[in-house]
């Protein structure tokens, strides 16, 4: 979809875009990579930019560029509901006269619908590159706050499992998975922040001061999402510490039990060693009730130890 703004939104054919740009008409367009490559040389896009756009990459924060007459950024998209699955790659080209959203995927209906929503959200007379960029990213990241809140609820449930002592071998795997997801989200929002910072600096003087508020609003949204992600990472650290504390407590409980049992049997071992020496002068050796006496002595010692342990709250 390609539109020229002249008091109304008018569709423009792809081959007419360079001519419209030359006449300084405002062009707002979404196109796939193949379409953009057809017009890129005609609108002054450098070959180095084209090469960078065509390069396969899986990294965030990899491509931000200032040319003599335009700025562009390449972004890896993430579905916040399925964080570890890539949702494609897009590029943004912006100057005073045009704003292009280029999708590396031939048919990315989500991005095209986001771009369409951005254009229809405001009045035609208020459309400008700065505002379109703000509205586009606003719609692109519309569901992210809800998704981050869902992750926070997941952490609450995991914390409840620790309190209820319902920990299994899968619990730590869940923590590791969440750590990786938050790492991806942090870098995901960071790439937008770096691009927005570049736009706000306006080194090429492409954006008007009275409209830079939209760039600032866009940057503020990106930073807020990043801060929410950092907060979740801190919550995850606390959750891991609580999990480790639970493991330490469980281990201490086991060691405490072993210590009590060992201490309980120490006097019994002494009795066994004592009466196992079989000296002929031992009165219990020839006594009729010597065996029963040792049994009763053992029972008394055990009960006495148990009483002492409970009094000291060791059992």
Secondary structure, DSSP 8 states (H G I E B T S, - for coil): -EEEESSSEEE--GGGHHHHHHTT-EEEEEEEHHHHHHHHGGGT--HHHHHHHHS----SS-EEEE-SS-EEEEEEEEETTEEEEEEEEEEEEE-SSEEEEEESSTT-HHHHHHHHHHHHTS-GGG--HHHHHHHHHHHHTTTHHHHHHHHHHHHHHHHHHHHTT---THHHHHHHHHHHHHHHHHHHHHHHHHHHHHHHHTTT--S-GGGHHHHHHHHHHHHHHHHHHHHHHHHHHHHHHHHHHHHHHHHHHHHHHHHHHHHHHHHHHHHHHHHTS--TT-HHHH-TTHHHHHHHHHHHHHHHHHHHHHHTT--
